[in-house]
Each structure stands twice: as C-alpha cells, then as structure tokens.
C-alpha cells in the first residue's frame, strides 16, 4: 500500500525557516514527479513548487527566491525548504506525488494528509 507521510510543519516567526518533508512508502518503482501545494485560509488550493523526474523545478511567483524544492530518490522523499517566511505563507501544505508502481505503466497520483504552517509573531 502506497502512502505519503508529511512532516515539518509548525509555528514560526516572520523571517524564520521551516523544512517540510514528504516521504512515500510502499511498493514504489520510481518517482515521476513531486509537488507541493498549499491552501491558504479561505482560499483555493494552489501549486507552490514542483520537481520533475529530470530534476527541473518550478515555483509560484510568490515564493521564488525564498522556497527550494528538492528530492532524494533513494528515500522516495521530497523536501520544501522555506526561508524568510511571511504571514501570508500561513497555510496547510500538501504533498502531491506521481509514482511509478511498476515498469511501463503510467504513474499513479497520491496526496499527503497536509501539514499546517503558521507564520506569526
């Protein structure tokens, strides 16, 4: 059974940093892509950052220069390093992963449970 487990959220002061982790477990052949979404209070879920199978990254304009997405394929884990956090970054952050469960089959997509990030003084 495939599962995404998120960790690293919490309360931080403006200007502080947090690192989110999302680990995929189960019978996984390889990773196709991994993304981070967030849902701000009262808002729709939005894409924050993504990393492709080739290692290319993309970021929302609001987080460019502050957030960094990275991966460790050996551990089936994606990270989101968040620096210079602002109150407007307060949201529930969700991991989203496309995973190959077996060769020559299209990837399957999964969501993590979400982790709360609160930026406040």
C-alpha positions as a printed NumPy array, in Angstrom:
array([[  0.   ,   0.   ,   0.   ],
       [  1.386,   3.391,  -1.02 ],
       [  1.306,   6.213,   1.486],
       [  2.618,   9.789,   1.645],
       [  3.627,  10.998,   5.092],
       [  4.277,  14.705,   5.64 ],
       [  6.201,  16.319,   8.469],
       [  7.957,  19.538,   9.413],
       [  5.105,  21.977,   9.815],
       [  4.642,  24.199,  12.81 ],
       [  4.628,  27.73 ,  14.16 ],
       [  7.414,  30.097,  13.145],
       [  8.035,  33.827,  13.412],
       [  8.168,  36.047,  10.316],
       [ 11.592,  35.77 ,   8.717],
       [ 12.104,  32.285,  10.072],
       [ 12.553,  28.998,   8.271],
       [ 10.956,  25.586,   8.109],
       [ 11.661,  22.461,   6.122],
       [  8.808,  20.213,   5.094],
       [  9.31 ,  16.573,   4.214],
       [  7.122,  14.148,   2.332],
       [  8.102,  10.5  ,   2.3  ],
       [  6.459,   7.971,   0.03 ],
       [  6.325,   4.422,   1.283],
       [  5.125,   1.158,  -0.169],
       [  5.911,  -0.759,  -3.321],
       [  7.222,   2.103,  -5.451],
       [  9.268,   1.536,  -8.567],
       [ 10.306,   5.14 ,  -9.118],
       [  9.123,   8.734,  -8.849],
       [  7.648,  10.555, -11.821],
       [  7.158,  13.964, -10.205],
       [  6.542,  15.52 ,  -6.817],
       [  4.81 ,  18.766,  -5.99 ],
       [  3.879,  20.937,  -3.045],
       [  0.506,  22.64 ,  -2.878],
       [ -0.893,  24.871,  -0.195],
       [ -4.313,  26.058,   0.836],
       [ -4.428,  29.475,   2.451],
       [ -7.257,  30.23 ,   4.878],
       [-10.402,  30.871,   2.882],
       [ -8.638,  30.24 ,  -0.446],
       [ -8.442,  27.506,  -3.056],
       [ -5.532,  25.095,  -3.093],
       [ -2.621,  26.407,  -5.174],
       [  0.596,  24.977,  -6.582],
       [  3.686,  26.144,  -4.703],
       [  6.549,  24.171,  -6.231],
       [  7.212,  21.109,  -8.319],
       [ 10.118,  18.936,  -9.356],
       [ 10.117,  16.681, -12.406],
       [ 11.669,  13.301, -12.981],
       [ 14.539,  15.08 , -14.714],
       [ 15.161,  17.366, -11.76 ],
       [ 13.692,  20.549, -13.212],
       [ 11.926,  22.794, -10.728],
       [  9.174,  25.38 , -10.908],
       [  7.867,  27.789,  -8.299],
       [  4.938,  30.053,  -7.778],
       [  5.905,  33.7  ,  -8.182],
       [  5.046,  34.377,  -4.563],
       [  7.74 ,  32.015,  -3.259],
       [ 10.547,  32.388,  -5.804],
       [ 13.835,  33.131,  -4.123],
       [ 12.542,  32.005,  -0.732],
       [ 11.476,  28.368,  -1.169],
       [ 13.503,  25.478,  -2.553],
       [ 12.136,  22.097,  -3.553],
       [ 14.466,  19.118,  -3.626],
       [ 14.282,  15.356,  -3.711],
       [ 16.047,  12.251,  -2.52 ],
       [ 15.031,   9.492,  -4.886],
       [ 16.799,   6.83 ,  -2.847],
       [ 14.484,   7.657,   0.053],
       [ 11.43 ,   8.469,  -2.098],
       [ 11.275,  11.805,  -0.322],
       [ 10.654,  15.377,  -1.401],
       [ 11.535,  18.434,   0.679],
       [ 10.427,  22.039,   0.728],
       [ 12.909,  24.399,   2.345],
       [ 11.067,  27.585,   3.268],
       [ 13.135,  30.641,   4.173],
       [ 12.18 ,  34.205,   5.04 ],
       [  8.664,  33.112,   5.843],
       [  5.899,  35.679,   5.765],
       [  2.489,  35.73 ,   7.435],
       [  0.888,  35.255,   4.021],
       [  2.633,  31.868,   3.791],
       [  0.341,  30.573,   6.522],
       [ -1.491,  27.604,   5.054],
       [ -1.937,  23.88 ,   5.056],
       [  0.755,  22.417,   2.816],
       [  0.037,  19.255,   0.832],
       [  2.438,  16.884,  -0.838],
       [  1.41 ,  15.547,  -4.249],
       [  3.316,  12.733,  -5.93 ],
       [  3.166,  10.864,  -9.204],
       [  4.622,   7.43 ,  -8.619],
       [  5.502,   4.545, -10.876],
       [  4.36 ,   1.373,  -9.171],
       [  5.687,  -0.917, -11.883],
       [  7.659,  -0.526, -15.121],
       [  5.988,   0.531, -18.354],
       [  2.818,   1.689, -16.623],
       [  1.622,   5.282, -16.255],
       [  2.229,   6.954, -12.907],
       [ -0.319,   6.924, -10.13 ],
       [ -1.04 ,  10.144,  -8.22 ],
       [ -1.309,  10.46 ,  -4.446],
       [ -1.879,  13.182,  -1.864],
       [ -0.455,  13.597,   1.59 ],
       [ -2.613,  14.455,   4.565],
       [ -1.337,  18.027,   4.811],
       [  0.754,  19.814,   7.407],
       [ -0.039,  23.168,   8.994],
       [  2.425,  26.045,   8.641],
       [  1.679,  29.135,  10.696],
       [  3.806,  32.278,  10.405],
       [  3.038,  34.692,  13.194],
       [  4.707,  36.834,  15.821]])
